[in-house]
Amino acid sequence: MSTHLRIGIDTLKKYYINKLIQSGPDKDFKTELDSLTLSELKLILKNQIPNQK
């Protein structure tokens, strides 16, 4: 079960990173985004795209 959870978290993290890269003017910060937690990515995405739930 923990393998499925890890895969789900990694998939969601990649989704948030791709959304931030698409919406951001600077696409060279992907390595920095990889080091952030899922919660941090979600918060950044929420602040950058206010309509995002």
N, C-alpha and C positions, 0 to 999 in steps of 0.2 A: 504494500500500500504506500509506503514512503517513497518508492520510486515514482509512482503515479503522481504524488503530490509534488515532488521535485520537478517533474516534467511539466506539470501545470503551472508552477511558479515560474519556471524558465520561459515558458511560452508567453505568459502574461508580461513578464519583464521585457521580452523582445518586442512585444506589441507596443508597450509604453515607449520604449526607446525609439522604435520606428516612427511612432506618432510625433515624438519630440523632434526627431531629425527632419521630418517632413514639414513641420510647422516653424522650425527655427531657421534663422538666416545663416547661421554658421553650422555646416555639416561636419566639421572637423573635431567635434567634441564627443564622438561616439565612445572613445576609450574612457573618458571621464564618466559617461553615463553608465557604462558597464560596471563601474565600481560602486554605484549607488544601490541602496536597497529598494525593494519593491514599493515600500511606503513612501520613500523619498521621491521616486519616479512619479508615483501617482500624485503626490502633492505638487510637484513641479508642473506636471501636465495640467492639473486642475487650475493652477495659477496662470499658466500660459494661455490656456484655452478655457475661458470662463464658462462657456456653454457646456463643457464636457462634464458628464456625471461620473 
